[in-house]
Amino acid sequence: MPRVIPQTIVNGIPENPYNPHCWITGEPDIGEGTWIGAFTLVDGQGGLTIGKGVNISTGAAILTHSTVKRCVTERVYNKVDQTPTVIGDYVFIGENATVLMGTDIGHHSIIGAGALIPENMVIPPYSMVVGVPGRIIKSIKEDIEAWKKEAVSTSP
């Protein structure tokens, strides 16, 4: 069940239940067990769904809107573009990664530190994505299974 983000402002940042040093705008649907690091921007203005068990590392930005067209047309194009963004369950987003509007990130994926995920990119489940612009470098499905087995074999 999604948490309702209160609109109280503390030290200029809207209060939220995740981290006092992250900025959450709009009304994103954030799944249970999600962790959000400090100095992050989570923009829910254009529609944002974040699955359960997601980790969003320090300095990451998740965007659902863009003012590019409005800016470069000297405001002749006078609207803010918005496109929903979806992040599946158990996705890891690395430090300083940027996810642009319209992206759909499949469950159990890793977005590498500093990666730039372009607008409207669709990332299949179990993907590892790195670089600027972000590119899928491999499936991590077999890695995840191996990590689970390793965790079971080393537990007391």
Secondary structure, 3 states (H helix, E strand, C coil): CCCCCCCCEECCEECCCCCCCCEEEECCEECCCCEECCCCEEEECCCEEECCCCEECCCCEECCEECHHHHHCCCCCCCCEECCEEECCCCEECCCCEECCCCEECCCCEECCCCEECCCCEECCCEEEECCCCEEEEECHHHHHHHHHHHHHHCC
